[in-house]
């Protein structure tokens, strides 16, 4: 009985030991590092002193006008993109797109979320031979594998249906009601 109490006390003392220790770095390694840092600060100080003493008088208002008064608004023209890179009778010249979907734990990230992402990737408005979707399942769970296997069978019909009828958004959780009563 006394030996087991002694073992418990020793284990309790081991549990109180620090998890890490501070190891001192020898001055021969620190000195060059400190010299480089100090030289960088000195050069930065000279640069800031130069900027403060050699002002360009017209630069600040010009910069202020360009940032505040001239916002940039862009429009995209998908039809022009198709005209440029997707000509009839020729293979598409658009760059291939690889999408990696990462999943680990089906309890923290339900398989329905992963399947919605995969379905949304597969239905993008891009040439089919140029889109690749890779699933990185770090958890290697059977639930995710089975859900994605079912998704593959469903995607064969869903992708063509969405493209035929121009359905947007294409993720199922936006289309189906939140709670289904069966």
C-alpha positions as CSV (number, residue, x, y, z in Angstrom):
1,X,0.0,0.0,0.0
2,X,2.8,2.4,0.8
3,X,4.6,1.7,-2.5
4,X,1.5,2.5,-4.5
5,X,1.0,5.8,-2.6
6,X,4.7,6.6,-3.3
7,X,4.2,5.9,-7.0
8,X,1.1,8.2,-7.1
9,X,3.1,11.0,-5.4
10,X,6.0,10.6,-7.8
11,X,3.6,10.7,-10.8
12,X,1.9,13.8,-9.4
13,X,5.3,15.5,-9.0
14,X,6.2,14.6,-12.6
15,X,2.9,16.1,-13.8
16,X,3.8,19.4,-12.1
17,X,7.1,19.6,-14.0
18,X,7.2,22.4,-16.6
19,X,6.3,21.4,-20.2
20,X,9.1,23.5,-21.7
21,X,12.4,25.1,-20.6
22,X,14.0,28.3,-21.8
23,X,17.3,27.5,-23.4
24,X,19.8,30.3,-23.6
25,X,21.3,31.1,-27.0
26,X,25.0,31.7,-26.9
27,X,26.1,35.3,-27.5
28,X,28.2,34.3,-30.5
29,X,24.9,33.5,-32.3
30,X,23.0,36.5,-31.0
31,X,25.5,39.2,-31.8
32,X,25.3,39.0,-35.6
33,X,21.5,38.9,-35.5
34,X,21.4,42.0,-33.3
35,X,23.9,43.8,-35.6
36,X,21.7,43.1,-38.6
37,X,18.6,44.3,-36.8
38,X,20.3,47.5,-35.6
39,X,21.6,48.2,-39.1
40,X,18.2,47.7,-40.6
41,X,16.7,50.2,-38.1
42,X,19.4,52.7,-38.8
43,X,18.8,52.4,-42.6
44,X,15.0,52.7,-42.0
45,X,15.7,55.8,-39.9
46,X,17.7,57.5,-42.7
47,X,15.0,56.6,-45.2
48,X,12.2,58.1,-43.0
49,X,14.4,61.2,-42.4
50,X,14.9,61.6,-46.2
51,X,11.2,61.2,-46.8
52,X,10.4,63.8,-44.2
53,X,12.9,66.4,-45.4
54,X,12.4,66.0,-49.2
55,X,8.7,66.3,-49.6
56,X,7.0,66.3,-53.1
57,X,4.5,69.1,-52.7
58,X,2.0,67.9,-55.3
59,X,2.1,64.2,-54.3
60,X,-0.1,64.1,-51.3
61,X,-3.2,65.8,-52.8
62,X,-2.8,63.7,-56.0
63,X,-2.6,60.5,-53.9
64,X,-5.6,61.6,-51.9
65,X,-7.6,62.3,-55.0
66,X,-6.7,59.0,-56.6
67,X,-7.7,57.0,-53.5
68,X,-10.8,58.8,-52.4
69,X,-12.4,60.4,-55.4
70,X,-11.7,57.8,-58.1
71,X,-13.0,54.4,-57.0
72,X,-12.6,51.6,-59.4
73,X,-15.6,49.5,-60.5
74,X,-15.1,46.6,-62.8
75,X,-17.6,44.6,-64.9
76,X,-16.9,41.2,-66.2
77,X,-18.2,39.9,-69.5
78,X,-18.4,36.1,-69.6
79,X,-19.6,36.1,-73.2
80,X,-16.4,37.8,-74.3
81,X,-14.4,35.3,-72.3
82,X,-16.2,32.5,-74.2
83,X,-15.6,34.2,-77.5
84,X,-11.9,34.6,-76.8
85,X,-11.0,31.2,-75.4
86,X,-13.9,28.8,-76.3
87,X,-14.2,28.7,-80.1
88,X,-16.4,26.2,-81.9
89,X,-14.6,23.3,-83.4
90,X,-11.4,23.9,-81.4
91,X,-10.5,22.6,-78.0
92,X,-11.1,25.1,-75.2
93,X,-8.0,27.3,-74.5
94,X,-9.2,28.1,-70.9
95,X,-6.7,27.2,-68.2
96,X,-7.6,24.0,-66.2
97,X,-8.9,24.6,-62.7
98,X,-8.2,22.2,-59.8
99,X,-10.3,22.6,-56.7
100,X,-9.2,20.9,-53.5
101,X,-11.9,20.2,-50.9
102,X,-10.5,19.4,-47.5
103,X,-12.4,17.6,-44.8
104,X,-11.3,15.9,-41.6
105,X,-14.0,15.1,-39.0
106,X,-17.6,14.5,-40.0
107,X,-18.8,15.5,-36.6
108,X,-17.3,19.0,-36.9
109,X,-18.0,19.4,-40.7
110,X,-21.0,17.4,-41.7
111,X,-20.8,15.4,-44.9
112,X,-23.7,17.4,-46.3
113,X,-21.5,20.5,-46.3
114,X,-18.8,18.6,-48.1
115,X,-21.2,17.2,-50.7
116,X,-22.7,20.7,-51.3
117,X,-19.2,22.0,-51.9
118,X,-18.4,19.2,-54.3
119,X,-21.7,19.6,-56.2
120,X,-21.2,23.4,-56.5
121,X,-17.7,22.8,-57.9
122,X,-18.8,20.3,-60.4
123,X,-21.6,22.6,-61.7
124,X,-19.5,25.7,-62.3
125,X,-20.0,27.4,-65.7
126,X,-16.7,26.2,-67.1
127,X,-15.7,23.5,-69.7
128,X,-16.2,20.1,-68.1
129,X,-12.8,18.8,-69.2
130,X,-11.0,21.7,-67.6
131,X,-12.5,21.3,-64.0
132,X,-11.1,18.8,-61.5
133,X,-12.3,18.4,-58.0
134,X,-10.2,16.6,-55.4
135,X,-11.4,15.6,-52.0
136,X,-8.7,15.5,-49.3
137,X,-10.2,13.4,-46.4
138,X,-7.6,13.6,-43.7
139,X,-9.9,11.8,-41.3
140,X,-10.5,8.8,-43.6
141,X,-13.9,8.2,-42.2
142,X,-16.3,5.7,-43.7
143,X,-19.2,8.2,-43.3
144,X,-17.6,10.8,-45.5
145,X,-16.6,8.1,-48.1
146,X,-20.1,6.8,-48.3
147,X,-21.6,10.3,-48.5
148,X,-19.2,11.2,-51.4
149,X,-19.9,7.9,-53.2
150,X,-23.7,8.7,-53.1
151,X,-22.8,12.3,-54.2
152,X,-21.0,10.9,-57.2
153,X,-24.0,9.0,-58.4
154,X,-26.3,12.0,-57.7
155,X,-23.9,14.4,-59.4
156,X,-24.1,12.7,-62.8
157,X,-27.8,13.7,-63.0
158,X,-27.7,16.9,-61.0
159,X,-24.9,18.6,-63.0
160,X,-26.6,18.1,-66.3
161,X,-30.0,19.1,-64.8
162,X,-28.5,22.4,-63.4
163,X,-26.8,23.3,-66.7
164,X,-29.9,22.5,-68.7
165,X,-32.3,24.6,-66.6
166,X,-29.8,27.3,-65.4
167,X,-30.4,26.6,-61.7
168,X,-28.7,29.1,-59.3
169,X,-27.5,28.6,-56.5
170,X,-26.6,25.0,-57.1
171,X,-25.9,23.9,-53.6
172,X,-28.7,21.6,-52.3
173,X,-28.9,23.3,-48.9
174,X,-30.1,26.5,-50.5
175,X,-32.7,24.7,-52.7
176,X,-34.2,22.2,-50.3
177,X,-36.2,23.3,-47.2
178,X,-34.3,23.4,-44.0
179,X,-36.4,20.6,-42.3
180,X,-37.9,17.8,-44.3
181,X,-40.8,16.0,-42.7
182,X,-40.9,12.4,-43.8
